[in-house]
Amino acid sequence: MSTSRGSCLLLINRASRSGRDSFDEATARLRRAGFTLDIPDIPDPQASRDAIARSDAGLIVVGGGDGTISSVAGALIEAQRKVGLLPLGTANDLARSLGIPARLEQAVDVISAGVSRPIDIGVVNGKYFFNAVTLGLGPEVRRFHESSEKQRWGVLNYPRAILQTMRDRTYFHADITAGDEHRKARLLHVGIVNGRYHGGGLPAHRDATIDDGILHLYAVRAATPLRYVKLLPSLLTGSSNNEDILRMAGETIRIVTREPMPVTGDGEEVCHTPLELSCRPGALTMMVPGDLAELSTD
């Protein structure tokens, strides 16, 4: 018989396909692990936020993708409880940054037998984000990704979306300040990453972690198609050895463009430029694997 681990608020949207498919197994495994579950009906993000505000459970478990947990970030920070994550989305970049396995059985093991660690939260124009804020190529990739065969291709739909969007690439001028560093450049894309990964496993920087207290920015400069092919290894590994990738970092970042541009936060369109970004170190406590030396997956 399992030892009681106390109360757990479980937030899984059973109206989504992944939530519906995983719900029975998730509840059974959490109960076998010794948790007493409070399972509210959550048809939309506001219902999830309301459930968090009402609950006195010692642990809050969110089942879903990056957009799901991002939509309740403010409520989780306000509640100041331990948070567990069941990665049921397409990209699951937050889970990657935390070292949480994709398999449901192993993710439940992390919640029941892992350790709690404080992690950073990013803020863009007053809105919270866990993984990344993007402008330029990012919002266009999102539109293609959401309108194409996302369910069929899964995480592989991201590179499909990038290749399709690159055909109609549009450049823009940006004025960027990160900490004490200031740059002006003509760019294709900008990503500001709080954790280590975004976009289905793309690393912000090879040394970035979600508890380092800073935001990492990378920007792809305007270039020829051949030069874009050559920069791919640096982009895919988070290294700094290509002159067409501008990298900056800081606790605060400001970005100004000549014209207002749409901006995505954790895969959802959240605002337009100009941007004021900051990092809130240790704002939330998450359950991570007990044998994880640091919050990266190297």
N, C-alpha and C positions, 0 to 999 in steps of 0.2 A: 504494500500500500504506500502511495506517495505521501510525502510530508507536505502539510499545507504551507503554501507560499504567500497567502494573503489574497486580497482582492485585486482584480485586473479589469480595467475598462478596455474592451476589445472593439475597435472601430474597423469594420470591413463593410464596404458597400456591396451588398449582395445583388444589387441591380447590374453591376458590371460583370462581364464574363469571367474575369480572373477571380473576382470576389466570390461569385457563385460557385465556381469550380473548386475553390480552395477552402470555402467556409467550413464544411463539415470536418475535414481533416485538421484544420487549424484549431477549431474548438476542442476536438477530441484530444489532440496532442497537448494543448495547454492545460486541459483538465487533468490528464494523466500526469502532467508535471507538477500538479498540486495547486493550481490557481483556481480561485473562485471567480467566475466570469460574470461581468455585467455587460450585456450585449444589447445596446440600444438600436432602434431603427434609424438609419442615417441615409436618407434619400439624397442628401446634398451636403456640400461642405459646411453650410451654416448649421445644419443639424449636428454635425460632428463637433463643431466649435461649442455649441450649446451643451452637448453631452459632456465635453471636457470641463466646462465651467461648473456644471452641476455635480460632477463626480467627486467622491472622496477616496477613490481607489488609490493605492500606493503605486501602482504601475499602470501606464497607458500604453497599449499596443496598437499600432496603426498598421493595417494591411493594405498595401497598394503601391503605386509607383511614386516617382519623385514629385509629380504634381499633386498627388493626394496628400502627402505629408507636408508639402510646402503650403497647401491651402489651410492647414491648421497650425502653422508655426506660431502665430501670435498667441493662440489659446494655450499651446503647450508651454511657451515661455511664461505666460501668466500663471499657469497651474504649478510650475516648478516641481513636477514629479519625474520619476524615472520613466524613460520612454523606450519601448521595444519596437523593432521594425520587422515586418514580414514583407519581403520584396516581391510584390505581385504585379509590378508594372512591366513596361517594355525595356527601358534603359536601366533603371535601378542604380543610378550613379551614386546616390547617397550610401546605399548598401555597400558598393565597392569601396568607397572612401572609408567606411567603418569596418571593412573586412568581414561583413556578414554574408554567409553563403547564400546562393540563389535557391537551393533546395529547401522546401518548406520544413522538412524534418530537422535539418541542421539549423535553420533560422530559429526555430522554437527552442532548440538546445542552447543557442546563444542567449535567448531571453531567460531561460530557466537556470543556466549554469554559468553564464558569462559574468563579466564585471561591468560596473558603471563607470563611464568616463565623461567629463565635461567636453562639449564640442562648441565650436564657434558658429555664429549665425551671421550672414551678411544682410545688409540693409541697403536698399536702393530707393531713393526718393520716398523714404518712409515705409517701404514694403519689405518684408522679410524674404530671404531666399537661403536655401541650404547649399545648392550646388553652384549655379552660374547665372550670370546676366550676360546677354549677348546683344549685339547690334550689327547691322550690316547683313552679312551672309546668314547669321543665326535665325532671325525672324523669317527670312525667306525659306530657309531649310525647314523650319517648323511648319510653315504653311503647306509645303509640298508633302512633308511627312504625314501630316494629319489628313490630307486630302487623298493620299495614295493608298497603296495596299499595306497599311501599317500592321494589321492583324496577321496577314499572310507572311510577311517578311520579318516581323519582329524587330530586334535590334539591328539587323542587316538593312533595314529600310533607311537608317541614318546615312550610310555612305551612298545609297541610291539617291537620297534627297540632295546630298552635297553635290554629287556629280551633275544632277539635273539643274540645280540652281547655278552652278558655275558657268553653264552655257550662256546665261543672261546676266553675268556678273555686273554689278554697279559699284563704282568707287565713290568715296566721300572723304571730305577733309575733317579731321578731328584735332582738337586741342585737348591734350591729356595731362593732368597733374596727378602724380602718385607720390604721396609723402612730400619730399623736397625736390623731386625730379619732375621736369616739365618737358613735354615733347609735342611737336606739331607734325602731322604726317597725312599723306593721302593713302587711304586704306580700303581694303575689301571687307574686313571683318575684325571685330573686337570681342574678346571674351574676358570676363572678369569672374574668377573662380574662387569660391570660398573653401571648398574641400580639395580633393585631388582630381576628381573625374567629373566630366560632363559629356553630353552628346553621345551616350552609349559607350563610354569607356575611354574617351579622349583625355589625356592627362594635361592639367594646366601647366605644371612644371614638375620635373622629376623629383624635386625636393619638397613639394607642397604637401601639407597635411591639413586636416580639418580642425586641428587644435593648435596651429602655429601663431594665431593672433593677427594674421595679415591676409589681405586679398591679393591674389596673383592675377596680373593682367598679361594677356598676349594679344598682339595685333598683327594681322597679315597685311603687309604693304601691297600697294598696287604693283603688279608685275606681269610678265608675259606668261602664257600657258606653260612653256618649258620650265621657267623658274618655279612655277607652282608645283610641277612634278618633282623638282629637285628638293623643295622644302618639305615634302610629305614626311620623310623619315624624322626630321626634327619635330614636326607637328605631332606625329603619332607617338613620340617618345617623351615629349616635354623637354627636350634639350634646347640649348641656346646657341647652337653652332650654325645658324643660318641668318644672313643679313636681312632677309625679307620678312623675318619675324621679329617684331619689337616686343620685348618683355620688360615689365615694370611690376613693382609690388609696393604695398603700403597699407597702413591701417585705414587710411582714407584715400579715395580716388575721386577725381572730378573729370567729367568728359563733356565737352561742348562741341557741337557740330553746327555747320552753317545753317542748315535747315533742320527742323524737328524730325527725328527718326524713330520708328517703332523699336521697342526694346522688349526682349523676352526675359523672364525670370523663372528658372526651373521649368522651362518649356512652355510657359504661358505668357501671352502678351500682357505686360503689366504697366507700361508707361511709355513716355517719349523723352528724347534728349531735350535739354541738358540733364546730366546725371550727377547726383551726389551719392557716393557709395561709402559705406563704412563697415567695419567688422566689430561684432560684439563678442569678445572672447569668452568662452565658457558659459554661454547663455543657456545651454540646454544639456541635460544629462541623459546619455543614451547607453543602452546595453550593447556591449561589444564582446567578441570572443575573449575568453579568459587568458589565452596564451598569446595574445597580440602584444608584441613589444611596444609598438607605436601605431598610431592611426594611419598607416599606409599598408599597401599590400605587397610591397617589395620583399 
